[in-house]
Amino acid sequence: MRTPLRPLSRRGLLTGTLGSAALLTMGGSLAGCGTKGAQQTEAGCVSEDLSGTEKKLAFANWPQYMDVDEKDESKRPSLDEFITKTGIQVTYTEDINDNNEFFGKVQNQLAACQSTDRDIIVLTDWMAARMIRLGWIQKLDPANIPNVQANLLPSLLNRPFDTENRISIPWQSGLAGLAYNGNVTKELRTVDELLTRPDLKGKVTALSEMRDTMGLLLGSNGHDPANFTAAQFDDALNKLKKAVDSGQIRKFTGNDYAPDLAKGDIAACIGWSGDVIQLSGEDEKVRFVAPDSGVMLYSDNMMVPNKATHKSNAEALINYYYEPAVAAKLAAYVNYICPVKGAQAEMEKIDPELAANALIFPDEALLSKSKVFMALDEKQEREYEGKFQQVIGA
């Protein structure tokens, strides 16, 4: 099992590696990749599937996002079992360290309808949405992924950027909500409390990930983060700006807020469930809060890029990881939210304590409050990210 509270999460990598200003610059330039010459269509960029004659597969993932044998880290038990079971040889690489960075690696090939030499890639919702918008991802055959159809969590069905659940399949998920340290402040229940309560002034941080912070603020205003207008975004942004201007919010962070929250250097924050629940394992007074106005749900998603030549093999692997017993083995190691129904019951056979861990298996009450941020087009992405960066001082 890996050490809890990893130093930089997939979400933290987004802002921690590049820096917010770099993100804005890169986001602006990449948004232009939707211009003529980059956009592809299913009819215009046809991919050949050689799975029938080539029993192999190239799988690109993030570091430390696959179970490994504690005694021999070169072994990946669940993946090795897939290879044995199917005869499909998997080349597994941990070469995705940041969404924007990886986009930069593959954008020239995908824009030109050329192979990336990868059959499965794993990217966060917003980047998955961008690539889907550009026409760079192959559609999956529902007949080849019946376990996904049967076992994908209801909260992850019909997401705005993949309403048919056949382009991007969640690998693991997480939540953004509120957190507080009960050693230094009283209970916190709402976003408005976080942004206005006098005893919290200067002791609050929010996330530099626009979709998580703004999603929570949109929800607190009674608007739907999955379907909002420009005026509603501006209303939520004005609420955030008031909290910044008043000194209520000390700073915006990646997941580097976690040590400060643990020590009580900050009293409350907008944070990620994985970080906070791991902290609460060390100190039960550090608590994650899902406000009634909702929490933000995000996923890192398996996708098959254009010109990948082993789509059926990729579908076999995706389907395999949606077997509840396999999903439980993976979740027991990575400790993110498991997107597979039935895995919790299988986890009880492996480790009852992990089966009760809300980091891995949020209950229905929590999931019912979750929203996925609206898929943005190029213009919206530039506009909203730009406005947000101005307010947070990036």
C-alpha positions, 0 to 999 in steps of 0.5 A, a space after each residue: 500500500 502506498 503512503 497516504 497523502 501523496 505529495 502532489 495529486 493529479 489535481 495539484 499537478 495541474 497548478 503545482 507543476 505549471 503554475 497558475 500563470 503558466 496554465 492560463 498562458 498554455 490554456 489560451 494557446 491550446 484552446 486555439 488548437 480547435 482551429 482548422 487543421 486540428 479538428 478531426 471527424 470520425 469519417 475523416 480520421 479512420 482508425 484500423 483495429 489490428 486486435 484480431 492479429 496483434 495480441 498487444 496493447 499500449 497503456 499510458 497512465 499516471 504514476 502510482 495509479 496501478 496496484 503493485 506487489 509490495 515485495 516486487 514493485 515490477 509486478 502489477 497483480 491486477 494487470 498481470 492477471 489480465 495478461 494471463 487471462 487474455 493473452 494480450 501483452 500490455 506495455 504499461 507506461 507511467 508517462 502522464 504527469 500533467 494534463 497540459 503537458 501530455 496534451 503537448 506531447 500528443 497534440 501534433 500527432 492527433 491534430 494530423 490524424 497520426 498515431 500516438 503509439 498509445 492505445 489507452 490514455 488516462 486524462 482528467 474530465 476537462 482535458 478529456 472533454 477538450 480532446 473529445 471536442 477536437 474529435 481526437 478520441 475513438 468511440 468504444 463498442 458498448 457490446 465489448 464493455 458490458 461490465 461498464 454498462 452494468 457497473 459504472 456508478 450512476 453518478 458518473 453516467 451520462 456526463 456532459 462531455 460523454 452522454 452515451 458513456 462510450 468515449 471516456 470511461 472513469 479509471 478513478 474519481 474524487 470529490 471537491 468540497 469543504 474541510 475544516 480543522 475542529 481543533 481551531 474552529 467550530 463546525 463548518 457546513 456551507 460555502 457561504 460560511 466559509 466565505 463570510 464567517 468573521 472567525 475564519 477571516 484570513 484563515 481560509 484557502 480555496 483551490 486554484 483549480 477553477 472547476 472545483 472552486 467555481 463549481 462549489 460557488 455556483 452550487 452555493 448560489 442555487 445554480 447547476 455547475 453542470 449547466 450554467 449561464 455566463 451571468 451565473 458564472 459571473 455572479 459566483 465569481 463576484 462572490 469569490 472576489 468579495 471574499 478575496 478583497 475582504 481578506 477572508 481567503 488567504 490564498 489559492 492552492 493546489 493540494 499543498 493546503 493539506 499540511 496547513 490544514 493538518 497543523 491548524 495554520 488554516 482553519 478551513 478550506 475548499 479541498 479534495 476528499 482524498 487529502 482530507 479523509 487521509 488527514 482525518 485518519 491521523 486526526 479525527 477533528 479534521 473533517 471533510 464536509 459535503 455542503 447541501 448545495 453540492 460537491 464537485 465530482 471529477 474523474 480521470 478517464 480511460 480513452 482510446 485515441 485516434 489511430 490507436 490500432 488495438 481498440 478491441 484489446 483496449 476495450 477488453 482491458 476496460 471491461 476487465 477493470 469494471 469487474 467488481 473483484 478486480 476494481 476492489 484490488 485496484 482500489 485497495 492500492 490506489 485509495 481513490 474513489 472507485 467508480 465500479 458498483 459492486 466493488 465495495 462488497 468485494 473489498 469487504 473480503 479483502 479489507 473491511 476497514 477499506 470497504 468502510 473508507 469514504 475516500 474509496 466508497 462514498 455513500 449514496 447520500 454523498 454521491 447524490 450531492 455530486 456534480 460534474 462541471 459543465 463541458 466548456 467550448 473553446 471560447 468559454 474555456 478561455 473566458 472563464 479561466 481568464 476571469 478566474 485567474 484575474 480574481 485569484 491573482 495568478 
